[in-house]
Amino acid sequence: MRVIYVSLGCLMVAIGAIGVVTPLLPTTVFLIAAAWFFARSSPRLEAWLLNHPRFGKTLRDWREAGVIPRRAKLLACAGMTFGFFVFWFSIHPTSVQAAGVAVLLIGCAAYVVSRPSDSAPSRDGAA
């Protein structure tokens, strides 16, 4: 299983790297998956990813508190909206298809928006 997890982790890193330069292909979600695979297979690769100068803080914040930065939320919601319009104008879906995709994207957007935006402790002292 270790070899499979390392291979899948490397695949996720590769897809995430492609996402850095490809519009509308997310990066962070693939790096989160890579960290998950590496946590089960290679402490060295997991540490490399979690300490990465560009992506490490985002991955650690997600792992520790489920944090999605405000800018990432904005980009994710904008990307979903753009994707829906591309779908709408290129595929010309039926009303049922459009509604199904819209419901799915709205659900995804609601999840993204509902996550905390920073890893700072609560200001009211509550845990």
ABEGO torsion letter per residue (X at the ends): XAAAAAAAAAAAAAAAAAAAABBGBBAAAAAAAAAAAAAAABAAAAAAAAABAAAAAAAAAAAAAGBBBAAAAAAAAAAAAAAAAAAAAAAGBBAAAAAAAAAAAAAAAAAAAABBABABBBAAGBX
